[in-house]
Amino acid sequence: MTTAEQVIAVPSGPLLSHKTVVLLGRCFFGILLLAGWQWGADSFGSVFFAPPLAVLQRLWEMTASGEVFFDIWATLYVSAIGFVIAVASGLLMPFVLRLSPRLTEAVQPYIFWSQGVPKYALAPWLILWFGIGDVPKIVIVVTQTFYVIFYNVFAGIRAVDQRLISTARVMGASERVIAKEVIWKSLQPFFYAGMKIAAPHAVG
């Protein structure tokens, strides 16, 4: 190879790795969001959009005073309790319903109907029933996350290969063993996908 060819030669690989491109894209998108946020504050006023710097200043003040840690703990405490209740009930109910197809047909329409009720419209009733403590907040968290878990587990049970269940019964397995070893292990991807989707709703 001549000296001229050595100067002209360039590496054949990509100039930027995939992770670098993704990181730059995220940073660029974040800058666009901040710019749009600032534009909204300048155009419509702080009544509609608080300026980003004002928000950062307020967060710094809350952090310095310790107020933000109390608020975070209160939110996580309520979210965790509601999420655990929703996961437990959303996981248990489909297993109970699978034992009786008639019970499933009777209950399922009411579950679908109840999902359409606006959750925050129940807030006044919940406050009247339980006061203004943590219980109404926990109920809201449960209603926000239960349906995601329930539908995913319900779909997972429906997706289990019935031949596996029949084979287990022929081999003498009890319904408890079938539920634990066949159904539960088959629907785990549905369950964990439901938890991944439901978790942000518990905090929100």
N, C-alpha and C positions, 0 to 999 in steps of 0.2 A: 504494500500500500504506500503510495506517495505521500509527501507532506501535505499536498493540497487535499487529497482524499481524507487524510486524518483530520484536517480542519473542518471539512464539510460534514463528516460523519456525525450523526446524532443518535442518542439512545433510542432504541425501538420501543421501549416500554412506555406506559402512560406517565405523563408529567406529574399528576396528582393521584394519590391512592383514592379508593372508593370512600374510605372513612373520612379522609380530608375533605372531599367534595361534599359529603353529607354534613360534616361539621360546619363548613363554610355556608352551605345552604341554610342550616338552622340559624346561624348567626345573622345572615342576611334577612331571613324572615322575621327574626326577633327585632331587628332594627326597623323593618317596615312597620311592625306592630306598634313600636314605640313612637315612630313618626306619625302614624295614623292617630294614635292616642293624643299626641301633642296637638295635632291639627284639629281634632275634635274639641279639645279644651280651648284652643284659640278661636275657633269658629263659633262655638255654641256657648262658651262660658263655663266657669267652674261649677255652676249649678247642675249641668248635665254631665260634664266630664272633668273630674279633678285632674290638674296637671300632674304628670309623672313625678316631677321633683317634689311637689307638695305631698304626694302619697309616700314617697321615700322618706321625706322628713318626718311625717307622722309615724311611719313604721319605726324609724330610729328613736323617736321620743317614747313610743310604747315599749320598745325593747329596753331602752335605758331605765325606764321606770319599773320594768318587770311585768307590766300589764299584759303584754303579748303572750308571755309564757302561761299566765293564768287562763287566758282565753283559749290558747292551744290545748291545754290540758282539759278544760271543760268540753271542748269540741270532740277531742279524741275519746274522752271517757264516755260520752253519750253515743258517739258513733260506734265504738267498740261493742258496747252492750247491745245496741240495736242490731248490729251486724251479726253478732253471735246468735241472737234469737232468730233472726231471719234465716241464717244458714241452717240452724238446727231444724226449724219448722219447714223450711223449703226443701230440705233433704229428707225429712221423715215422712211428710205428707204423701209424696209420690209412691213411697214404698207401701204405705197403708192403702192407698187407692188401688194399687196393682193387685191386691188380694181379692178385690171385688169389682168386676167390670160394671156391674149395675150401679154400685156406689160411685164409681168414676163418672158414669154418664149423668148421674143425678147431681153431683157436686161440681163438676167441671164448668158448666155454664155460669154458676154463681162466682166462681173464681175469676173467669174471664170478665164478667160484668163488673166485679168489684175493682178490677184494675183500672177501669175507665173513670172511676170517681177521682176528682181532683184532690190530691193528698193535702195540699195546704188549705183547701176549703173546709177540711175537718178540724183545722186548728181551733176555731172558736168553741166547738163542741168539746174537744179534748181538754181545753183549758177549763171549761165549766165542769167537766167530769173529774179531772185529775189535778186541777190547780195549775200554777205557772212554774212548777218545778221541772225536774228532768223527765218525768214520765211522758208528757205530751211529745217532747222531742224524741224520746226513744221510740214511741209509737210511729212517728213520722219516718224515722230512719228505717224501721222494720217494713213499713209499707213501701218505702222507696226501693228496698233491696230484695224483699221476699220473692216477688214475682220473677225476677231474673233467675234466682236460684231454682225456684220451683219449675219454671218452664224448661230450663236446661236439664235438670234431673229427670223430669217427666219425659222429655224427648230422648234422653239417654236410655231410660228403661224401655221405651218403645223401640229403640234401635238395637237392643240386645237380640242376638240370634236365638230364636226360639228352639232351634235344634240343640243348642248347648243346654238350655233349661230342661228339655225333654230327656237328653242323655243323662244329665245329673239326676233326674227323678228315677230313671230306669236303674241307675246304679245305687239307688237307695238314699240319696241325699235329702235331708229335710229342707223345708222352706227357709229356715234360718240359714242353713249352709248355702243354699242356692242364692239367697239375697246377698250374703257376704262374699262368697267366693266367685260367683258367676256374674250376677247383676252389678254389684258394686265395682268390681274390677273392670267391667266392660264400660261402665258409664263415667269413670273417673275423668276422661278428657272433657266430657260435657260439664261435669261438676266444677272442675278447676277453671274452665272457660267462663262459666257463670260467675264464679267468685271474682275473677279478674274484671269482669264488666260491672259487677255490683259494688265492689269496694269504693270506687270514686263516688257513687251515688250515696253511700253511707256518710261520707264526709261532706258532700255537697248539700 
